[in-house]
Amino acid sequence: MNRLTVTAHCRAVTPMLAGGANPWEHFELRAAEVKSALRFWWRAFHPFKDMKQMFYEESRLFGGKILEPTPQGKLVEKACKAPFRLEITSLQSIEFFNPGDGKEPVRQRDGSMGQQYKLGDNVTQEWGEGLRYIFYPILHHTGKIHNIATKAKGRQVAKQGFRFDLRFTFPQSDTELAAEVLRALWLLMNLGGIGARTRRGAGCFFIESFTPDLSEFSFPQVPEFSRQGFADPQTYLLKGLEVILGKWFPKPLPAYTAEPGYTAFRPGLSEIHVLYNPTVGKGTGALQAMDAVGCMMKKYRYIHPLKEAQDMHQALHCGTAPALTELTKAQFGLPIIYNFRGEREFGTPGKPSIFGGYTAQGVVSDGKTHDFANKENADRRASPLLISCHEWTGGRGYAVVCHFPAPLLPDGQKIWLKANKKDYPTSQHHVCEPPPNYALVDAFIQGTDKSLAEGFAGLASLWSRPVASGAAGPKSGITKPPPEPPSPPADPQKRKLFYLHRASPRADGLPWCVGEINGPPRGQGKKQKWPCILWKLEGDKLMEEPGPWWLRVDKVQPPAEQGRLCQGTLFLCTNRADSRTINTERYLYSFTPLR
């Protein structure tokens, strides 16, 4: 029988974690994993009211169980397979960061020889601190990938840039089936990714072309995959989303007030934002956007919310149960595993001395008694925040942030702060309420000096909700996108030249330089300082000024700018306080942020 075949030619734009039944064995791109991702995004943009109806409808498209009538007219469940076929082909050899394997000899403190697990490849040369934060589950604190045999297992990480094909085969006559899958593919490409850590920017890809070209078919209401003709990412995304919502949602678009029972887009409740042109982070394009996301997330979530973190830290060191009435941090998902520094080291950077003192999860509760042994206790709730990282024309990076609120826990469950049984008695268990709103996530996106928006030149809101925007209903307001400032080149060296050429001459005659933070801060309080590389103009050429150079915390003005400083951040500065004073300590002066 003749078939309709469409092949999407794809390129990975951020590092990817994908695998089979045992993902620690090796990297593997599997059709089942991609189909699962397509199913998720198809479900997320369908406004089903009934969960069973949703399950049966998605099973008709992606496989599962459906309801079919018997000859007697009774509806029974019947297994069915997906009506289309998906095959994946890698087009080139993939470069990897590899985990450690096996053991190596090590000298013990007493002078004898022992064995320790080997660590894998070191990622610190190619990844900034933001990427290392996002991939923390597989990384040792030295920046090397864990050994596959340890409890904190390492995994093979595919570097961005490799190409692969997704080959879809449909019954020839069923163009509506093909269109339905292509809509889900558009959502997956633009809002999601493939593999693990995709809610934090990993596994993102771009479809460079189709064979045959989609223009040869008459697919109904399929958004444009090509970005040609669009001025910016927010216009491109809004147009595509409007096509999909026009097909899958009722008209006019309703404003929902009740959260769906699963992670899904609902106008009036959900948010979609585009953050463009990262101003912090290491690398270029999508990789810099992902690093910027990780940098700001690390800064925002570190001991934040502060009072909650202080209460948890005190409880662990005083041998008492926490006194929390609700757990605000759970807005980002569950479980939460609490690691802390020593008793008088709260809020200071460094390796934790307490690992897993508490784990936050769900517990069946009637408000008075708590069933800690119940098998229905929710030990995981995926984050309602989904972040996808990409690059626009010219290599400019951008991130798409989706916030899709849904119930954190099933009905009848509360937050269980579970004390580590090995180190803490069960009397230190504590049960409290889940957060009543998503204010912490809203502030993480924009509104503080450590919000995501502070790591990018601009934010465009495609959809916002009343509680976040103050509007009277769902808002999709990028019919006239806000004008972007002149965009610096994606190439790191050309970017520095761009800023130096645009800088206005100083009245004191000192030349402007560009400082680049190249490591974590040293010291605490007023003595804190960041290590920097310094660049200056010699004629029209960019030259590195021999270092090391340091940016002191008291030279960062306004103080709110301190919240967005991380590895890769660029800023204008001078290498002298004034023309008369010799700089013997190599501190940088006249800090001026670059956006």
N, C-alpha and C positions, 0 to 999 in steps of 0.2 A: 504494500500500500504506500502511496506517495506521502511524504512527510513535509512539514514546514520546518526548516532549520534556520536558526539565527545564532551567530557566534559573536560574542562580545569580547573584544580585544582589550585586556585590562593591564594596568600598571599599578603596583603597590606604591603608595606615597608615604606610608609610615611603617615602622617595624611591625612584623606580624608574628603572633603566636598561634599556630594551628597544629593539630595533631589528631591521632586516631584514638582507639580505645585506651591506650596508654600514652598520653602526650609526652611523657618524659623520655620515651624511647627515641623518637625522631620527629622532625617537622613533616607534616603531610597536609596538603590541601585536599579536602574530601568533599564530594558532592553533597553528602548528608549534612555537613556543617553549613554549607552555603544555603541549602534548602531550608535548614532550620532558621537561618538569619532572614531569608526571604519571608518565611512564615511569620516571624515576629513582626516585621514591618508591615506586612499585609494586615495582620490582626490589629496593630497599633492604630491604623487609620481607617478602621471600619467601626461604625458606631452601634455595635450590637448591644442590646439591652439584656438579652438572655445568654448566659455563658454556655449552655448546652447547644444553643443554636449556633453560636460562634464556633464551637468545636466541630460540629458537623459540617458547617459551611467551609471552614478552612481545610478539613479533611478531604473534601471533594477536590480541592485544588492541589494540596500538598501530600495527601495520603494520610491514612488513619482509619477511623471508624465513622460510618455514616448510617443513617436510618433508612431502611428500605421496607416496603410493604410485602408481606407474605401473600400467597394466593388467597388466604382467608381474610386479608385486609388488615392484619396486625402489623404494627411497625416494630421491627427488630434491628438491632445493631449488626452491621456487616463490615468486615475489614475491606479496605480498598487501597489501591496504590495510586500514586500521583499519575495523572493523565499525560504528563510530559516527562521527558528524560533530560537529565543534566549530566554533562561530562566536563571534566576539568583537565586541562593540559598546561603544563609549565613549558614556556617557550625557551628558557635558557637556564643555565646553572645558577643556583641561588647562593648568594654569599650569606654566611651565618656568623652570629656570635654563638659559640658552643659552650655547653656546661662542662663542669669538671667530671672526671670519671676515674674511678680507682683511688688508690692511696699512694702516699709518698712518705719517705722517712723524715722524721723530725727529732731534734734533740730536746729531751725533757729538761726540766729545771735541775734535776739531780745529776745531769750529765749523761744519763742513759739514752739510748735511741728508741724511739717509738714510731707509731704510724698515725698519720692524719689524712683526712679526705682531701684530695686535690680540688682546688677551685678552678673554674673555667676561665674563659676569655675576659679581659678587662675592657669595659665599655667606656671608661672615663674620657678617652681621647675623642670619641665621636658623639657621646651623649652628654648633654648638660645635666644640671642637678634636677631639672624638671622631669626629664625622661627617666632618670634613675629613681625618682620618687614614684612615678607611675608604675614602673616595673619592679617595685620593691619586693614583691613576693618571690621573685626568682634570683634576686641579687644579694650578695654578701655586702656588708657595710664598707668593704674596701673597693667596691665597684666591680668586682668579679662575679661571674655567674656561679651560683651554688653547684655543688656536686649532685648528680642525679640520685645518689644513694642516701643522701642525708634527709632528715625530717623536712627541712626547708629546701625542697627539691629545685634544682635548676632545670631550665628548658632551653632547647635550641630556638634561637630568635632569628627569623629571616630579616635581613636588612632591606630597607626600602629600595625601590627601583626595579625590582624584577618584574617580568611580564608573564601573564598567564591568560588562557582563553577559557571562557564559559560558553559551552556549546549547548543550546536548548533545542530540543526536538519536539514538535507538537504535531497533532493530527492536522493535515493540511487545511481542512475546511474550518477549523476552529480558531479564527482570528481573535475572537473575544477572549478565549483562554490565553492566547499568547499576549494579548494586551494586558490582561490581569497580572500575569507574571512580570511583564516589563514595567508596570507601575511599581510593583514591589521592588524590582531591581533598581529603579530610579531612586526610591527611598533608601535602599541599602547603600547605594553608591554615595549619596549626598548626606545622609544623616547617621550612617552606621559604619560597620566594618566587619571583617571576617576573623574569627578566632577569639582568643581570650583578651581581656582588658580593652575591649572595643568601646565600652562606655567611658573610657578615658583617652580615646584617640588612637589606640593601636589598631592595626589591620585595615586602615583606610585604603581605598583604591580609586582609580579613575578609569572610566571606559574611554579609550582613545578613539575607537571606531567600531562599526558593526560590519559583518559580512553575512548576507548582502546588506547594503545600506537600508536603514529602516524606511527611507523615503520610497522604497520600491513596494511597500505594503500599505494597506489601508487599515492600519490599526486604529481603533476608535479611542479618542481621549487618552493618548499616551504623551507625557511631557517630553520636551526636547532634552536629549542627552547632551547634545553639543552646546558649548558655551558661546559659540560665535554669535555676534550680534547683540550680546548683553554687556552692559557697561560695567557691571560689578556683580559680585556673588549674591548680594541680597536681592537684586532684581531678578536674576536667574532663578534663585530658589523660590521666591514668592510666586513667580509665574508657573513653575512646575507644580508647586503645592496647590495652587488654585485649580489647575487642571484635575489633579487627583481628588481634591475635596469636591469639585463639581461633579465627579463621577460617583463617589462613594458616600457622600453625605447628603442629607435632605436639603432642599432649597426652600426658603432662604436659610443660610447657615445659622443653626440655633446657638444660643448661649447656654451651655450646660452648667448646672449648679451642683449636681451629685457626682462624686468621684466614681470612675469606672472601677470594676473589681480587679483590674489588671492594668499593667503599664500601657497607656494609650493616650493618643492626642484627643483632646476635647476642647473646642473653642469656648472661651470663658473661664477655663480652668488651667489650660496648658500654656506654656511659653516656648517660643522659638526665637533665638537671637543669633545674629551673625557678628562675630568679633573679627575685625580685619586689620591687617598690617601689624604684626606683633612688634612691640618695642622692647621686649626683654627676651631672653632665651638664646640658646646657641643653635647654630646651623642656619639653614635657609628654608623657604617654602613651608610645606606641611610639617617638616621636622621641627622648624623653629616655632611654629604655631603650637605644636604638641608640647614642646619644651616650655613655652610661655605658660600654657595651661597648667603643667605640672609645677612650675615655680610658684605661681600664684596660689595654687591649691595647697601646696606645702606650707606657705606662709599663713594662709587663712585658717587652715585646720589645726595648726600647731597651737596647743593649749587654748583652743577656742571652741566653744565659749569658755572664758577664763574661769568664772566661778564654778562651773561644773567640773572642769579639770582639776581645780584646787581641791574640791570636795573629794574627788576620786583619789587623788594623790594622798590626801590626809588620811582617808580611810585605810588605804593600803599600809601606811606606815604606822598608824596608831592601833591597828588591829580591831577596828570597828567597821560596822556596815555603813555605806554611804547614806546621807540624809537627803537624797534627791526625791522630789515629788514627781518629776518628769525628766526624761532624758532627751534634751534638745538635739544632741549630735546625731541621734538616730534618724534625723531627716535625710541623711546621706545614705541610709541603708544599714542592713545588719548582715552578719555580726560585726560588733566592734570589739577589738582585742586591745586592752589597755596595757601599754608598756610605759614605764616612768623611770626617771633618773632617781638618784638617792634622796634621802630625807630632806636635806638642806640644799638640794640642787634643782628644785622645781623651776621649770622655765629656762634652764640652761641647756645649750646644745651638747651633744655627746652621746655615747653609747648608753642605752638604758641599763639600769641595774635590776629592774623588775620586769619580767616578761610574762605577759598573760595573767597578770594578777586578777583581772576581771574580764569576762567576756559578756557582752550584751547580746541577748537574743530574746525570743518570745517564750511565754509560759501560759498555759491554760489557767485562768484564775476567775473566781467569782467575786473578787474584791476583798475577801477575808482569808480564804484558803487558796494555796497555790499548788498545782499538781506538777512538781518538778520531774516526775518520772513519766509523764504523758508522752506517748509517741507522736502526738500531733503538735507538740511544741515547735514553733517555727524557729529553726536555727539559721535561716537565711532569708533576707529580703533584698533583692537587687536594688541598686540605687535608682531613684526616679530621675536622676540627672544623666543624660546621655550626650557625650561630647565627641564630635567627629572633626578631624583636622585635614585640611586640603590646601592646595595652592592654586591661585588664579593666574591669569596670563602674566608673563613677565616674572614668574616665580614667586609672587607675593603670597605669603601664607595667610590663611584665615581658619577660624574654627566655627562650627555650628553647634550651638548649645540648645538642647531640648530638655525642658523640665516638664515631665508628665506626672503630676501628682496622682497617687492612688493609695488606698489604705495600706498603712505600714504593716499591720498584723491582721490575721483573721479575727473575726468577731469572737469575743470572749477571751482574748489574750492580752497580756500586759508585757512590759519590758522586764526581763529578768537579768539583773546584774549578777552573773554566776561567778562565785568565788572559786579560784583555782583550788581544787580539792587537795592537791599535794601540799600547798603552802598555807592555805587558809581554811578555817573550819566552816562547815556549812551554815553555821549561825551568822556568818557574815554575808550570806546571800541577801540581796535586796530586790524588791519588786516595786516598780514605779510605773507611771503612766507614759504612754507614747506621746510624742510632741503633738500639740493640737493644731499646728499650722506649719507652714514652710518658710517662715521668716528668715531662718538661718541660711537656707539655700538661696532665697531671693537676694540677701545681702552678699552672699558669695558671688553671685553673678555681677552685681553692680551696687555701688553705694558706700563702699569703705575703701580705705587706702590699700587694702590687700585683696580687693575683689578681682575677679577675672578680667573685668573691663580695664583695670589699671595696667595690664600687661599688653594692651593693644591700643592702636591709634584711635580706633572708633568702634562703636557698637550700634548696630541697626536691629531694631525689634520687628520681627515679622508678625509675631503674635504675642500678646501679653494678656494678663488676666487682671480683673479689677483690683484684687488685693495688692498686686504688684505695681500697677500703673496708676491707680486712682480713677480709672475710666469707669463708665457706667455699663460696659458690656465688653464682649470679646473685641479685640482690636487687631486688625491686620492692616497696617498703615504705611506700607512702603510703596505706595503707588507712585510717589515722587521721592526716590531715595535721597537721603541727606548727602550733600556734596562731600566727597572725600578730600582731605588735604593732599597736596602734591606728594606722590608716593616715592619714597626712596627706592633705589634699585635693590633687587634681592641679593645680588652678589655682596658679600660682607665688605670687601675692600672698596668697591664702588659706593657702597652705602656711607662709609666714613667720609669719602671725598665729597659726596652729596651734602652732608651736614656741614663740613668745613667751608665749602664754597658758598653756602647760603648764610653763614654766620655773619652778622654785622660787625664791622670793626669796633674794637674797644677804645674808649676814650683815653685809657692810660697807655695805649700803644702795645700792650702785651698781646702776643698772638694766641688765638684760640687753638686748643688741642681737643682731640676726642679721647676720652678715657673709656676703657672697656673692662668691666669687672670679669676676672678670670678665675674666681675661686670663692669659697665660702668665707664669711666674715671671721675675723679673729678678735678675741677679747669680748668683754661685756660692758654694758652701760656706756658711759661717756668715752671709754677707751676703745670701743669697738671700731674696727677699720676693715675695709675690703681691699684685697690685693687687685691691682689693675695693670693693664697694658696701656701704654700711652702712644698716641699717634699724632703726627703733626705734618703740616705742609712744608715741602721744600720746593718752591716753584709750583708746578702743577702735580708733583709726585707726592704720594703718601709714604711717609717714613716712620718707622717705629723708633721711639726714643728709648735708649737703653734704660732698664729699670733695676730693681723693682720699684713700683709706685704704689701709693696707698691713698685711699679715700677715707678720711675720718668721718665718723658719724656726725660730729658737730659742724662739718662743712656741707652737709646735705640740707639744703633749704628749698622749699618749706619742709618741715619735719615729716609731713605726710608722704613725701617722696621716698622715705626710708622703707616704706612697706612694699615697694615694687622692685627693690634692688635685688638682683640675683645674677648668676653667671651669665654673661652675654649682654648685660645691660650696657647701652652706650649713653654717654653724656658729654656735653661740652664742658671744658674746664681750662684752667691755666696751670702751668707747672711752677708758678711762683706767686707769692701773695701780692707782690708789687714789683716794680722795676728796680727798686733799690735793695731788696732783701734777697740774699742767697738762700736757696732751698737745700739745706743739708740733710733733711730727714726724708726727702722725696715724697712729701705729702702733696695732694692735688687741691687746688683752690678754685673759687668762682664756679662751683657746681651749677650747671644749667641743664635741666631735663630735656630729653629729645623725645618728641611724640610724632 
